[in-house]
Amino acid sequence: MNIKASETLFREGILERQRVLITGGTGELGSHIIDALSYLGAQVYFFYNSNRAKAEKIAERLESKGLLLGYFQADFSKVEEESGQYQEITRKIRPTAFISNAATTQSSLLVFTGHEEVDQMLKINTLAPILLSKYCLEEMYRERYGRFIFISSIAAERGVLGSSVYCCAKSAINGFMRGLSMENRGMNISANALSPSTFLSRLSMDSMTEEGLNSALKSKEHSDSLIYELVNSCIKLLASESCSINGQNLVIDSGVTNSFCIKQ
């Protein structure tokens, strides 16, 4: 699928003067968000982990149009050691919006999940978004304006077999989002989460059985529409006019959350 930025529901230029920092920029959802936000006037910066080739491809495409301002490699499993680097990046960018999209999943029962894997999931899915939010918030306070969007998961609400730590991490982010929204209610700074069901990303395919993957491939139309709605929801929440939606977890699942088989 390739959602064209021009196919969004919003007028060109609606995000002008927005400086958006997004994690997981080379992922399926992240790359579509970057394209759409850039088209709509935002200054976009993104983090990526290991897919340097795709990061460079995204950068080349957008830089040729004068749309992209920067991208950075980051291993959020080492967020404590590299936190100073991330803080310096936010100081230079002075983001008006932060989209937390990077994630790692779990595909084993807790009893078979190693300590290092648990630690990695909590750092990438929970600690890194919290620390990056703190650094972004320090800059947003200067302008008394900011937008936070956390890409959560339906797993935080319903649970997924073989993903207990992942469910915990996403539930923690939802709670953090609500607390963040309350802390900054009078500052024109909002925080919301989007909780999609499974769509065809590397992350979701890694955790599927063959049966579940075949089912998902048959439902590619669902996957495409899901990403389309997620992208447009991000735009809506980022717009300066969106000041009434705050502290909300918006579930986007088309009512088919339980239609995929998750690996036990």
C-alpha positions in Angstrom: 0.0 0.0 0.0 1.1 3.5 -0.6 -1.1 6.2 0.9 -0.5 9.4 -1.0 -0.2 12.4 1.1 -2.6 14.2 -1.2 -5.2 11.7 -0.2 -5.5 12.9 3.4 -8.7 14.6 4.5 -7.1 17.9 5.3 -6.1 21.0 3.4 -2.5 21.6 2.3 -0.6 23.8 4.8 -2.7 22.9 7.8 0.4 22.0 9.7 2.6 24.9 8.8 4.9 26.1 11.6 4.6 22.7 13.3 8.0 21.0 14.1 7.2 17.4 14.5 9.5 14.8 16.0 8.5 11.1 15.4 10.1 7.8 16.5 9.9 4.7 14.3 10.1 6.7 11.1 11.1 3.8 8.9 8.2 1.6 10.0 5.1 1.0 7.9 3.0 3.5 9.8 5.8 5.9 10.5 6.8 6.4 6.9 3.2 7.2 5.9 2.8 9.7 8.7 6.1 11.4 7.7 4.9 11.7 4.0 1.5 13.1 5.0 2.7 15.6 7.6 5.4 16.9 5.3 2.9 17.4 2.5 0.7 19.4 4.9 3.4 21.8 5.8 5.0 20.4 8.9 8.8 20.4 9.5 9.5 16.7 10.1 12.3 15.1 12.0 12.5 11.4 12.7 14.3 8.7 14.6 15.1 5.3 13.1 16.8 2.2 14.6 18.5 -0.1 12.2 17.0 0.4 8.7 19.4 3.0 7.5 18.7 2.3 3.8 15.0 3.1 4.2 15.8 6.1 6.4 18.0 7.5 3.6 15.4 6.7 1.0 12.7 8.6 2.9 15.1 11.5 3.5 16.1 11.7 -0.2 12.5 11.7 -1.3 11.5 14.5 1.0 14.7 16.5 0.8 14.3 16.7 -3.0 11.0 18.6 -2.2 12.5 20.7 0.6 10.3 19.0 3.1 12.6 17.1 5.5 14.9 18.7 8.0 16.6 15.9 9.8 16.8 12.2 10.8 18.7 10.4 13.6 19.7 6.9 14.4 18.6 5.7 17.9 18.7 2.5 19.8 16.0 3.0 22.5 17.0 -0.2 24.3 20.0 2.0 25.4 17.8 5.0 26.2 19.4 5.5 29.6 23.0 5.6 28.2 22.0 7.8 25.2 19.4 10.1 26.9 21.8 13.1 26.8 22.0 12.8 23.0 18.2 12.7 22.7 17.9 15.8 25.0 20.3 17.7 22.8 18.4 16.8 19.7 15.1 18.1 21.2 16.9 21.3 22.2 18.0 21.9 18.6 14.6 21.0 17.1 12.4 22.7 19.7 9.5 20.4 18.7 5.9 21.6 18.8 4.7 18.0 18.5 6.0 14.5 19.4 4.7 11.3 17.9 5.8 8.2 19.8 5.6 5.4 17.2 8.7 3.1 17.8 7.9 -0.2 19.4 9.0 -3.8 19.9 6.7 -6.7 20.6 6.8 -10.0 22.4 6.0 -13.4 21.0 6.4 -15.8 23.9 4.6 -16.7 27.1 6.0 -14.8 30.1 7.5 -17.9 31.6 9.7 -18.4 28.5 10.6 -14.7 28.1 14.1 -13.8 29.1 15.0 -11.0 31.5 16.9 -9.1 28.8 13.9 -9.2 26.5 11.6 -7.9 29.2 14.0 -5.1 30.0 14.3 -4.2 26.3 10.5 -4.1 25.7 10.0 -1.8 28.7 12.8 0.5 27.7 11.7 0.8 24.0 7.9 0.8 24.6 7.7 2.8 27.8 10.9 4.5 29.2 12.0 6.0 25.9 8.6 7.7 25.1 8.5 9.0 28.7 12.0 10.5 28.6 11.5 11.9 25.1 8.2 13.5 26.2 10.0 15.1 29.1 12.6 16.6 26.8 10.1 17.8 24.3 7.9 19.2 27.0 10.8 21.4 28.2 10.8 23.1 24.8 7.0 23.2 24.5 6.8 25.2 27.7 8.7 28.0 26.1 5.9 28.4 23.5 3.0 27.3 25.7 2.0 25.0 22.9 2.4 21.3 22.2 0.9 18.1 20.8 1.7 14.6 22.0 0.5 11.5 20.2 1.3 8.0 21.4 0.8 5.0 19.1 -0.5 2.5 21.6 -2.3 -0.8 20.9 -5.5 -2.5 21.4 -3.4 -5.1 23.3 -3.3 -2.6 26.2 -7.1 -2.8 26.5 -7.8 -6.5 25.8 -4.6 -8.3 26.3 -2.9 -10.7 23.8 -1.8 -14.2 24.5 2.0 -14.4 24.6 2.4 -10.7 24.9 1.9 -9.9 28.6 4.9 -7.6 28.9 4.0 -5.8 25.7 0.4 -5.3 27.0 1.9 -4.0 30.2 4.1 -1.5 28.4 1.3 -0.1 26.3 -1.0 0.1 29.2 1.7 2.1 31.0 1.9 4.5 28.1 -1.9 5.0 28.1 -1.7 5.9 31.8 1.3 8.2 31.2 -0.6 9.9 28.4 -3.6 10.7 30.7 -1.4 12.0 33.4 0.6 14.2 30.9 -2.7 15.6 29.6 -3.8 16.6 33.1 -0.5 18.2 34.0 -0.5 20.5 31.0 -4.1 21.2 30.5 -3.7 25.0 30.9 -0.7 25.3 28.7 -2.4 24.5 25.3 -0.5 21.2 25.4 -2.5 18.1 24.6 -1.7 14.4 24.8 -3.6 11.6 23.2 -3.1 8.0 22.2 -4.2 5.9 19.1 -4.8 2.2 19.7 -5.0 0.3 16.5 -5.6 -3.4 16.0 -3.2 -5.4 13.9 -2.1 -4.1 10.6 0.5 -5.5 8.2 3.7 -4.1 9.6 7.0 -5.9 10.3 6.1 -5.7 14.0 2.7 -7.4 13.7 3.9 -10.0 11.2 6.8 -11.1 13.5 4.2 -12.1 16.1 1.8 -14.0 13.9 1.4 -17.7 13.3 1.3 -18.8 9.7 -2.5 -19.2 10.0 -2.8 -15.6 11.4 -0.6 -14.2 8.7 -2.6 -15.8 6.0 -5.8 -14.4 7.6 -4.2 -10.9 7.7 -3.0 -11.0 4.1 -6.6 -11.8 3.1 -7.6 -8.7 5.1 -5.1 -6.3 3.5 -7.9 -4.0 2.7 -8.6 -3.7 6.4 -4.9 -3.1 7.0 -4.7 -0.3 4.4 -7.8 1.5 5.7 -6.5 1.2 9.3 -3.3 3.0 8.4 -5.2 5.6 6.4 -7.4 6.3 9.5 -4.3 6.4 11.8 -2.6 8.9 9.6 -5.6 11.1 9.4 -6.2 10.9 13.1 -2.6 12.0 13.7 -3.2 15.0 11.5 -6.4 15.9 13.3 -4.8 15.7 16.7 -1.7 17.7 15.6 -3.7 20.6 14.1 -3.5 23.8 16.2 -7.3 23.9 16.1 -7.6 20.6 17.9 -7.7 21.7 21.5 -10.7 19.9 22.8 -9.5 16.3 22.4 -7.1 15.7 25.3 -6.3 12.7 27.4 -8.1 10.3 25.1 -7.2 6.9 23.9 -8.8 6.5 20.5 -9.4 2.9 19.5 -9.1 2.3 15.7 -9.8 -1.3 15.0 -12.9 -1.6 12.6 -14.3 -4.1 15.1 -12.1 -6.9 14.0 -9.6 -6.9 16.8 -10.0 -10.6 17.5 -9.8 -11.8 13.8 -6.0 -12.5 13.8 -4.3 -15.5 15.5 -1.4 -14.4 17.7 1.4 -16.8 18.2 1.4 -18.7 21.6 
